[in-house]
């Protein structure tokens, strides 16, 4: 019986800790699989998926900048993908390629369970309107915040993302709004950076006035890439958090989709933090 093959696809990809995480999940749950990273040319996702299908690959995680394209490549879309328009989990099944999105589930789990940060009734700021932001918006709304503001350098993208989720916001009783980056000035309980600014070594995308003392400021990046954001948060009295917990929790959701087994995410996150 051959070992099942999985990949994480992105550009850049050398920083990804997903191969270690899924390999550790497999060890702890007795699953026989191999998980590797693959650098995908910016115009090469479709060709890469075709190649991997030919290799008998069972599934892929998708990272920047391919999450919207991954959703379009699949034949079957989960409800989460239909709403987000973006996918971070692909699975090859007998009836074709299936797409799901576990980013938001992972983020909410990390915030509420690992960081002890309540979301219900809180004011949330989501920075970005790309694939990462699209994937987390619905689960954040379902956590019941009082207000959720989406800001993006291109305001029209934030407005489109908000419009797609407005019906869900009404059901959860959340005030959902889109603002240009330079129009947000008030403070929030939780600030989430879903842009790739940290990965590219760019400036903090918003003014420090979005933070209040004790706010939680999370950057979806981790390791050295997130350090500038964490330092900025600490300098303004906020509690900084990187995206490592989100990474492990969304990976656990993907692993459960692929293997039907829930891995011990808390143990793996503790081991990974000790490594780093």
VEXVEX-867105 format. One record per atom (N, C-alpha, C): residue in three letters; x, y, z. Coordinates in steps of 0.02 Angstrom, whole numbers, padded with zeros to 5 digits, always signed. Example, Ala and Ser with C-alpha at 12.3 -4.5 7.8 and 13.67 -1.06 7.14 Angstrom:
ALA+00660-00284+00390/ALA+00615-00225+00390/ALA+00660-00165+00390/SER+00642-00112+00354/SER+00684-00053+00357/SER+00645+00002+00394/
//
This chain:
UNK+00042-00059+00000/UNK+00000+00000+00000/UNK+00044+00062+00000/UNK+00035+00107-00049/UNK+00079+00164-00057/UNK+00062+00219-00006/UNK+00113+00259+00009/UNK+00105+00315+00054/UNK+00069+00372+00019/UNK+00018+00401+00052/UNK-00020+00456+00022/UNK+00022+00519+00020/UNK+00014+00558-00034/UNK+00056+00616-00047/UNK+00014+00680-00042/UNK+00042+00730-00006/UNK+00010+00795+00001/UNK+00063+00850-00008/UNK+00040+00910-00026/UNK+00086+00967-00037/UNK+00057+01030-00007/UNK+00101+01079+00005/UNK+00081+01148+00014/UNK+00109+01186-00046/UNK+00067+01227-00077/UNK+00085+01263-00138/UNK+00083+01338-00125/UNK+00134+01374-00147/UNK+00134+01446-00139/UNK+00194+01477-00173/UNK+00198+01544-00168/UNK+00254+01582-00195/UNK+00258+01648-00158/UNK+00303+01655-00109/UNK+00358+01610-00089/UNK+00332+01552-00047/UNK+00375+01502-00036/UNK+00353+01443+00001/UNK+00407+01416+00048/UNK+00469+01440+00040/UNK+00524+01409+00080/UNK+00516+01420+00155/UNK+00477+01471+00175/UNK+00467+01484+00246/UNK+00415+01438+00279/UNK+00378+01401+00239/UNK+00320+01365+00265/UNK+00339+01310+00314/UNK+00303+01308+00370/UNK+00313+01256+00420/UNK+00261+01200+00412/UNK+00219+01205+00362/UNK+00166+01155+00353/UNK+00192+01083+00346/UNK+00247+01071+00310/UNK+00270+01002+00306/UNK+00286+00972+00374/UNK+00319+01010+00418/UNK+00334+00985+00485/UNK+00269+00972+00523/UNK+00222+01018+00519/UNK+00159+01012+00557/UNK+00121+00949+00536/UNK+00112+00940+00471/UNK+00072+00882+00448/UNK+00109+00816+00459/UNK+00175+00818+00453/UNK+00214+00757+00468/UNK+00206+00739+00542/UNK+00206+00789+00585/UNK+00196+00776+00657/UNK+00126+00752+00671/UNK+00076+00783+00639/UNK+00007+00759+00646/UNK+00003+00685+00627/UNK+00035+00666+00572/UNK+00033+00597+00549/UNK+00065+00550+00599/UNK+00122+00571+00627/UNK+00156+00529+00678/UNK+00111+00518+00738/UNK+00077+00570+00760/UNK+00037+00566+00821/UNK-00030+00530+00812/UNK-00052+00525+00749/UNK-00116+00492+00736/UNK-00109+00426+00698/UNK-00047+00406+00683/UNK-00036+00343+00649/UNK-00056+00342+00576/UNK-00052+00400+00543/UNK-00071+00404+00473/UNK-00009+00397+00428/UNK-00017+00363+00373/UNK+00039+00351+00326/UNK+00034+00402+00269/UNK+00075+00455+00274/UNK+00073+00506+00221/UNK+00140+00541+00216/UNK+00151+00572+00159/UNK+00210+00615+00147/UNK+00185+00683+00127/UNK+00213+00735+00156/UNK+00190+00804+00144/UNK+00250+00847+00127/UNK+00247+00882+00070/UNK+00304+00921+00046/UNK+00281+00991+00026/UNK+00329+01037+00022/UNK+00315+01104-00004/UNK+00336+01107-00077/UNK+00300+01148-00115/UNK+00319+01158-00186/UNK+00310+01231-00206/UNK+00363+01260-00233/UNK+00360+01328-00259/UNK+00324+01327-00326/UNK+00272+01368-00333/UNK+00231+01370-00393/UNK+00244+01435-00431/UNK+00260+01433-00495/UNK+00266+01496-00533/UNK+00202+01536-00528/UNK+00208+01602-00531/UNK+00149+01644-00521/UNK+00094+01630-00572/UNK+00112+01604-00630/UNK+00061+01587-00680/UNK+00054+01512-00688/UNK+00075+01475-00636/UNK+00080+01402-00646/UNK+00037+01359-00601/UNK-00014+01386-00568/UNK-00053+01344-00523/UNK-00090+01289-00560/UNK-00123+01306-00615/UNK-00162+01255-00652/UNK-00117+01198-00675/UNK-00059+01215-00703/UNK-00013+01164-00727/UNK+00013+01122-00669/UNK+00027+01153-00612/UNK+00051+01116-00554/UNK-00001+01068-00528/UNK-00064+01090-00525/UNK-00117+01045-00502/UNK-00125+00986-00549/UNK-00119+00998-00613/UNK-00124+00943-00661/UNK-00067+00892-00650/UNK-00006+00919-00639/UNK+00051+00875-00626/UNK+00041+00834-00563/UNK+00018+00866-00510/UNK+00009+00831-00446/UNK-00046+00779-00450/UNK-00098+00795-00488/UNK-00151+00746-00498/UNK-00124+00683-00531/UNK-00079+00693-00580/UNK-00048+00637-00614/UNK-00004+00596-00568/UNK+00023+00627-00515/UNK+00065+00592-00467/UNK+00024+00554-00415/UNK-00042+00563-00418/UNK-00085+00531-00369/UNK-00091+00568-00304/UNK-00076+00633-00305/UNK-00080+00675-00244/UNK-00151+00673-00217/UNK-00156+00669-00150/UNK-00222+00665-00118/UNK-00250+00734-00100/UNK-00205+00783-00088/UNK-00229+00848-00068/UNK-00174+00899-00063/UNK-00193+00963-00061/UNK-00146+01018-00057/UNK-00172+01072-00010/UNK-00125+01103+00026/UNK-00139+01168+00056/UNK-00117+01222+00008/UNK-00153+01276+00006/UNK-00139+01332-00039/UNK-00124+01394+00003/UNK-00068+01426-00012/UNK-00052+01488+00022/UNK-00042+01544-00030/UNK-00019+01602-00007/UNK-00014+01660-00051/UNK+00028+01644-00112/UNK+00009+01669-00171/UNK-00049+01712-00185/UNK-00105+01677-00224/UNK-00116+01613-00210/UNK-00157+01571-00254/UNK-00226+01552-00227/UNK-00249+01583-00172/UNK-00310+01559-00141/UNK-00373+01572-00182/UNK-00377+01628-00217/UNK-00434+01641-00261/UNK-00432+01594-00321/UNK-00373+01586-00350/UNK-00366+01542-00408/UNK-00381+01469-00391/UNK-00362+01449-00330/UNK-00376+01380-00309/UNK-00450+01367-00306/UNK-00489+01416-00283/UNK-00561+01408-00280/UNK-00590+01400-00350/UNK-00564+01437-00397/UNK-00589+01433-00466/UNK-00569+01368-00500/UNK-00515+01337-00476/UNK-00490+01275-00508/UNK-00530+01213-00488/UNK-00567+01218-00433/UNK-00602+01159-00407/UNK-00670+01148-00439/UNK-00692+01087-00441/UNK-00758+01070-00467/UNK-00812+01076-00413/UNK-00793+01061-00351/UNK-00841+01062-00296/UNK-00816+01110-00242/UNK-00859+01157-00221/UNK-00841+01208-00173/UNK-00882+01200-00110/UNK-00849+01203-00052/UNK-00885+01203+00011/UNK-00922+01269+00019/UNK-00969+01271+00066/UNK-01005+01334+00079/UNK-00957+01389+00098/UNK-00905+01372+00136/UNK-00856+01423+00156/UNK-00820+01452+00095/UNK-00804+01410+00047/UNK-00770+01434-00013/UNK-00818+01475-00057/UNK-00880+01453-00061/UNK-00928+01491-00101/UNK-00936+01562-00075/UNK-00934+01570-00010/UNK-00942+01636+00020/UNK-00877+01676+00014/UNK-00821+01645+00028/UNK-00757+01680+00028/UNK-00731+01693-00042/UNK-00746+01646-00088/UNK-00716+01650-00155/UNK-00643+01629-00155/UNK-00619+01602-00099/UNK-00549+01583-00091/UNK-00545+01516-00056/UNK-00493+01477-00073/UNK-00484+01411-00043/UNK-00412+01402-00020/UNK-00403+01368+00035/UNK-00336+01350+00058/UNK-00326+01275+00064/UNK-00379+01235+00049/UNK-00375+01162+00053/UNK-00406+01133-00011/UNK-00368+01092-00046/UNK-00394+01055-00104/UNK-00388+00980-00091/UNK-00437+00943-00114/UNK-00438+00871-00105/UNK-00459+00838-00170/UNK-00418+00789-00193/UNK-00438+00750-00251/UNK-00481+00691-00229/UNK-00542+00688-00255/UNK-00588+00634-00240/UNK-00613+00604-00305/UNK-00647+00546-00302/UNK-00668+00514-00365/UNK-00711+00558-00410/UNK-00749+00605-00381/UNK-00792+00648-00422/UNK-00760+00714-00440/UNK-00695+00722-00427/UNK-00660+00782-00448/UNK-00626+00818-00390/UNK-00603+00878-00405/UNK-00565+00918-00357/UNK-00612+00958-00312/UNK-00605+00949-00246/UNK-00646+00984-00196/UNK-00605+01039-00164/UNK-00637+01096-00150/UNK-00605+01152-00117/UNK-00640+01168-00052/UNK-00600+01184-00001/UNK-00626+01206+00064/UNK-00582+01262+00089/UNK-00604+01294+00143/UNK-00564+01347+00173/UNK-00566+01339+00249/UNK-00507+01326+00278/UNK-00503+01316+00350/UNK-00467+01374+00385/UNK-00450+01426+00348/UNK-00413+01482+00378/UNK-00452+01514+00436/UNK-00516+01529+00424/UNK-00555+01563+00475/UNK-00567+01520+00536/UNK-00580+01455+00524/UNK-00588+01409+00581/UNK-00525+01408+00623/UNK-00467+01406+00590/UNK-00404+01406+00626/UNK-00392+01470+00665/UNK-00408+01527+00633/UNK-00398+01592+00666/UNK-00442+01598+00728/UNK-00506+01582+00721/UNK-00552+01589+00778/UNK-00532+01541+00834/UNK-00513+01480+00818/UNK-00490+01433+00869/UNK-00429+01459+00906/UNK-00382+01487+00868/UNK-00321+01511+00900/UNK-00336+01571+00945/UNK-00377+01617+00921/UNK-00393+01676+00961/UNK-00431+01658+01025/UNK-00483+01617+01017/UNK-00527+01604+01073/UNK-00498+01551+01121/UNK-00470+01498+01093/UNK-00448+01443+01136/UNK-00375+01452+01158/UNK-00331+01466+01111/UNK-00259+01470+01128/UNK-00240+01536+01160/UNK-00268+01591+01134/UNK-00251+01657+01161/UNK-00299+01680+01215/UNK-00355+01645+01224/UNK-00404+01665+01275/UNK-00437+01732+01260/UNK-00442+01750+01196/UNK-00471+01814+01175/UNK-00543+01804+01154/UNK-00592+01830+01193/UNK-00662+01825+01170/UNK-00673+01868+01108/UNK-00718+01847+01066/UNK-00736+01885+01006/UNK-00808+01911+01009/UNK-00850+01876+01044/UNK-00920+01897+01048/UNK-00925+01966+01082/UNK-00960+02012+01049/UNK-00970+02078+01075/UNK-00911+02125+01069/UNK-00857+02102+01037/UNK-00797+02142+01030/UNK-00796+02182+00965/UNK-00752+02232+00963/UNK-00740+02271+00902/UNK-00678+02244+00867/UNK-00686+02222+00804/UNK-00632+02190+00767/UNK-00613+02232+00706/UNK-00548+02235+00692/UNK-00522+02267+00631/UNK-00485+02214+00591/UNK-00506+02205+00529/UNK-00473+02158+00483/UNK-00438+02198+00428/UNK-00373+02193+00425/UNK-00333+02230+00376/UNK-00319+02185+00317/UNK-00344+02205+00258/UNK-00334+02167+00197/UNK-00399+02142+00169/UNK-00399+02128+00103/UNK-00459+02102+00071/UNK-00440+02049+00019/UNK-00381+02020+00027/UNK-00358+01967-00017/UNK-00384+01899+00005/UNK-00351+01847-00019/UNK-00375+01779-00005/UNK-00375+01761+00068/UNK-00324+01785+00105/UNK-00322+01769+00177/UNK-00379+01801+00214/UNK-00392+01866+00200/UNK-00447+01901+00232/UNK-00514+01871+00213/UNK-00523+01855+00150/UNK-00586+01826+00127/UNK-00601+01761+00162/UNK-00549+01722+00176/UNK-00559+01657+00207/UNK-00578+01660+00280/UNK-00561+01715+00314/UNK-00575+01718+00386/UNK-00636+01760+00403/UNK-00663+01798+00356/UNK-00716+01846+00374/UNK-00779+01811+00399/UNK-00802+01759+00365/UNK-00864+01726+00387/UNK-00857+01695+00457/UNK-00804+01656+00471/UNK-00798+01629+00539/UNK-00791+01683+00592/UNK-00759+01739+00576/UNK-00756+01794+00624/UNK-00825+01821+00638/UNK-00866+01830+00586/UNK-00934+01854+00596/UNK-00975+01804+00638/UNK-00966+01740+00625/UNK-01003+01689+00661/UNK-00985+01687+00735/UNK-00927+01716+00753/UNK-00908+01720+00823/UNK-00945+01775+00860/UNK-00983+01817+00824/UNK-01028+01865+00855/UNK-00998+01930+00880/UNK-00950+01960+00844/UNK-00924+02025+00866/UNK-00977+02079+00860/UNK-00968+02133+00898/UNK-01014+02189+00893/UNK-01004+02227+00828/UNK-00941+02236+00809/UNK-00925+02272+00748/UNK-00864+02241+00716/UNK-00864+02240+00650/UNK-00806+02215+00613/UNK-00793+02261+00554/UNK-00735+02292+00554/UNK-00716+02339+00502/UNK-00663+02307+00458/UNK-00672+02310+00392/UNK-00623+02285+00344/UNK-00592+02345+00309/UNK-00526+02349+00310/UNK-00490+02403+00275/UNK-00441+02372+00226/UNK-00431+02407+00171/UNK-00386+02382+00120/UNK-00359+02441+00079/UNK-00298+02431+00053/UNK-00268+02485+00013/UNK-00312+02503-00046/UNK-00341+02453-00079/UNK-00390+02465-00132/UNK-00459+02458-00100/UNK-00491+02515-00087/UNK-00553+02515-00048/UNK-00608+02474-00081/UNK-00609+02473-00148/UNK-00662+02437-00184/UNK-00661+02362-00168/UNK-00602+02334-00157/UNK-00598+02263-00141/UNK-00627+02249-00072/UNK-00614+02294-00024/UNK-00643+02286+00042/UNK-00719+02293+00039/UNK-00743+02339-00001/UNK-00816+02349-00008/UNK-00849+02288-00038/UNK-00817+02258-00088/UNK-00845+02199-00120/UNK-00847+02141-00072/UNK-00794+02132-00031/UNK-00791+02078+00017/UNK-00846+02087+00070/UNK-00854+02148+00093/UNK-00905+02163+00143/UNK-00975+02151+00115/UNK-00986+02173+00054/UNK-01053+02163+00023/UNK-01071+02090+00019/UNK-01022+02047+00004/UNK-01034+01975-00002/UNK-01053+01943+00065/UNK-01031+01975+00119/UNK-01043+01947+00186/UNK-01097+01984+00226/UNK-01130+02033+00194/UNK-01176+02076+00232/UNK-01235+02037+00259/UNK-01261+01989+00221/UNK-01318+01950+00245/UNK-01299+01910+00307/UNK-01239+01881+00307/UNK-01216+01844+00365/UNK-01208+01891+00425/UNK-01182+01950+00413/UNK-01174+01999+00467/UNK-01241+02017+00499/UNK-01292+02024+00457/UNK-01358+02040+00484/UNK-01384+01983+00527/UNK-01370+01920+00507/UNK-01393+01863+00547/UNK-01357+01859+00613/UNK-01294+01881+00615/UNK-01255+01876+00677/UNK-01261+01940+00719/UNK-01294+01991+00693/UNK-01303+02053+00730/UNK-01240+02095+00734/UNK-01196+02087+00684/UNK-01133+02123+00683/UNK-01137+02183+00635/UNK-01111+02239+00657/UNK-01104+02297+00613/UNK-01042+02286+00570/UNK-01052+02273+00506/UNK-00997+02258+00460/UNK-00988+02316+00413/UNK-00926+02342+00407/UNK-00913+02400+00365/UNK-00846+02394+00331/UNK-00839+02430+00275/UNK-00776+02434+00239/UNK-00753+02507+00239/UNK-00688+02518+00251/UNK-00660+02585+00252/UNK-00593+02585+00215/UNK-00574+02643+00186/UNK-00507+02649+00159/UNK-00456+02647+00216/UNK-00394+02628+00200/UNK-00343+02622+00252/UNK-00333+02686+00292/UNK-00335+02742+00258/UNK-00321+02805+00292/UNK-00382+02835+00327/UNK-00438+02800+00325/UNK-00499+02826+00356/UNK-00514+02794+00424/UNK-00475+02745+00443/UNK-00487+02711+00507/UNK-00441+02741+00560/UNK-00470+02765+00615/UNK-00430+02798+00666/UNK-00448+02775+00736/UNK-00508+02749+00746/UNK-00529+02731+00814/UNK-00497+02665+00835/UNK-00501+02651+00899/UNK-00468+02592+00927/UNK-00513+02531+00926/UNK-00483+02472+00922/UNK-00518+02409+00918/UNK-00493+02361+00972/UNK-00535+02313+00990/UNK-00515+02262+01038/UNK-00466+02212+01007/UNK-00479+02195+00944/UNK-00437+02146+00908/UNK-00421+02174+00839/UNK-00357+02175+00822/UNK-00333+02198+00757/UNK-00298+02140+00723/UNK-00320+02123+00663/UNK-00293+02065+00627/UNK-00263+02088+00561/UNK-00199+02075+00551/UNK-00166+02093+00488/UNK-00167+02032+00442/UNK-00208+02036+00391/UNK-00214+01982+00342/UNK-00181+01999+00276/UNK-00139+02051+00276/UNK-00102+02069+00215/UNK-00035+02033+00214/UNK-00001+02037+00158/UNK+00066+02007+00153/UNK+00120+02059+00167/UNK+00101+02114+00198/UNK+00150+02168+00211/UNK+00209+02144+00252/UNK+00197+02102+00303/UNK+00251+02078+00345/UNK+00297+02032+00306/UNK+00268+01989+00265/UNK+00309+01942+00226/UNK+00355+01980+00179/UNK+00331+02037+00153/UNK+00371+02077+00107/UNK+00416+02128+00142/UNK+00414+02129+00210/UNK+00454+02176+00247/UNK+00429+02248+00242/UNK+00364+02256+00229/UNK+00336+02323+00220/UNK+00317+02356+00286/UNK+00293+02417+00280/UNK+00272+02456+00338/UNK+00207+02428+00367/UNK+00192+02446+00430/UNK+00128+02429+00460/UNK+00074+02466+00420/UNK+00021+02431+00398/UNK-00027+02462+00352/UNK-00074+02513+00383/UNK-00080+02516+00449/UNK-00127+02561+00482/UNK-00092+02602+00535/UNK-00126+02656+00555/UNK-00099+02699+00608/UNK-00106+02665+00676/UNK-00063+02685+00723/UNK-00065+02655+00790/UNK-00127+02673+00829/UNK-00166+02720+00804/UNK-00228+02739+00838/UNK-00280+02683+00837/UNK-00270+02631+00797/UNK-00317+02575+00797/UNK-00308+02531+00859/UNK-00254+02542+00896/UNK-00239+02502+00955/UNK-00259+02540+01018/UNK-00286+02504+01066/UNK-00294+02531+01134/UNK-00253+02486+01180/UNK-00237+02512+01239/UNK-00197+02472+01286/UNK-00235+02407+01302/UNK-00201+02352+01291/UNK-00232+02287+01303/UNK-00264+02256+01242/UNK-00266+02292+01186/UNK-00292+02262+01124/UNK-00249+02202+01105/UNK-00279+02155+01069/UNK-00240+02100+01041/UNK-00229+02114+00967/UNK-00166+02114+00947/UNK-00148+02128+00877/UNK-00114+02066+00848/UNK-00146+02034+00800/UNK-00121+01972+00771/UNK-00100+01982+00699/UNK-00040+01959+00683/UNK-00016+01957+00614/UNK-00020+01885+00591/UNK-00049+01873+00533/UNK-00056+01805+00509/UNK+00011+01774+00491/UNK+00064+01814+00482/UNK+00130+01787+00471/UNK+00160+01764+00537/UNK+00216+01729+00534/UNK+00248+01703+00594/UNK+00323+01702+00583/UNK+00360+01692+00637/UNK+00433+01693+00632/UNK+00458+01764+00622/UNK+00517+01772+00593/UNK+00547+01838+00583/UNK+00502+01886+00545/UNK+00462+01861+00499/UNK+00418+01904+00458/UNK+00369+01943+00501/UNK+00347+01914+00556/UNK+00297+01946+00598/UNK+00326+01992+00651/UNK+00392+01991+00660/UNK+00422+02026+00717/UNK+00410+02101+00716/UNK+00413+02132+00657/UNK+00401+02204+00654/UNK+00331+02222+00678/UNK+00281+02183+00659/UNK+00212+02195+00681/UNK+00206+02185+00756/UNK+00237+02133+00783/UNK+00234+02120+00854/UNK+00267+02175+00894/UNK+00324+02200+00869/UNK+00358+02255+00903/UNK+00315+02318+00902/UNK+00283+02331+00846/UNK+00238+02389+00839/UNK+00181+02384+00889/UNK+00151+02325+00895/UNK+00096+02316+00943/UNK+00120+02329+01014/UNK+00176+02299+01033/UNK+00202+02307+01101/UNK+00219+02379+01117/UNK+00246+02415+01068/UNK+00265+02485+01078/UNK+00205+02529+01093/UNK+00145+02507+01074/UNK+00085+02546+01085/UNK+00038+02515+01136/UNK+00066+02471+01179/UNK+00028+02445+01235/UNK-00018+02388+01218/UNK-00013+02359+01159/UNK-00057+02304+01139/UNK-00021+02237+01149/UNK-00059+02184+01148/UNK-00032+02117+01153/UNK-00023+02089+01083/UNK+00039+02078+01062/UNK+00052+02052+00996/UNK+00048+01977+00993/UNK+00025+01951+00937/UNK+00021+01879+00926/UNK+00036+01865+00853/UNK+00077+01814+00841/UNK+00091+01796+00771/UNK+00041+01745+00747/UNK+00050+01722+00684/UNK+00001+01677+00654/UNK+00017+01604+00662/UNK+00064+01587+00706/UNK+00083+01517+00712/UNK+00026+01474+00738/UNK-00011+01499+00787/UNK-00068+01461+00813/UNK-00122+01452+00760/UNK-00136+01504+00722/UNK-00184+01499+00667/UNK-00160+01447+00616/UNK-00095+01448+00601/UNK-00067+01401+00553/UNK-00080+01329+00575/UNK-00065+01314+00638/UNK-00073+01246+00663/UNK-00147+01227+00666/UNK-00190+01273+00688/UNK-00261+01257+00694/UNK-00294+01247+00626/UNK-00277+01289+00576/UNK-00307+01278+00510/UNK-00280+01214+00479/UNK-00217+01197+00494/UNK-00188+01135+00469/UNK-00224+01074+00500/UNK-00242+01080+00564/UNK-00278+01026+00597/UNK-00346+01015+00564/UNK-00379+01069+00546/UNK-00444+01064+00511/UNK-00434+01030+00443/UNK-00382+01050+00407/UNK-00369+01019+00341/UNK-00353+00945+00349/UNK-00312+00928+00399/UNK-00294+00859+00411/UNK-00356+00817+00425/UNK-00403+00845+00463/UNK-00465+00809+00478/UNK-00507+00799+00415/UNK-00507+00848+00370/UNK-00543+00841+00307/UNK-00513+00784+00265/UNK-00447+00783+00261/UNK-00413+00733+00219/UNK-00415+00663+00250/UNK-00403+00659+00316/UNK-00391+00593+00346/UNK-00447+00569+00391/UNK-00496+00613+00407/UNK-00550+00592+00451/UNK-00529+00584+00522/UNK-00473+00613+00542/UNK-00445+00607+00609/UNK-00428+00677+00633/UNK-00445+00693+00695/UNK-00428+00758+00723/UNK-00361+00753+00760/UNK-00309+00788+00737/UNK-00244+00784+00770/UNK-00241+00828+00832/UNK-00193+00815+00877/UNK-00186+00855+00939/UNK-00151+00921+00925/UNK-00189+00971+00904/UNK-00160+01034+00881/UNK-00124+01071+00937/UNK-00151+01069+00998/UNK-00119+01106+01054/UNK-00049+01079+01067/UNK-00041+01013+01065/UNK+00025+00983+01076/UNK+00074+01004+01022/UNK+00051+01002+00959/UNK+00095+01018+00903/UNK+00113+01092+00904/UNK+00066+01135+00923/UNK+00082+01206+00927/UNK+00134+01218+00981/UNK+00128+01186+01038/UNK+00178+01194+01092/UNK+00246+01170+01070/UNK+00248+01114+01034/UNK+00313+01089+01010/UNK+00343+01136+00959/UNK+00302+01164+00915/UNK+00327+01209+00863/UNK+00353+01274+00893/UNK+00317+01301+00941/UNK+00340+01362+00974/UNK+00407+01350+01010/UNK+00415+01292+01039/UNK+00478+01276+01072/UNK+00535+01273+01021/UNK+00521+01246+00962/UNK+00572+01244+00909/UNK+00594+01313+00887/UNK+00544+01358+00881/UNK+00558+01424+00852/UNK+00581+01474+00905/
//
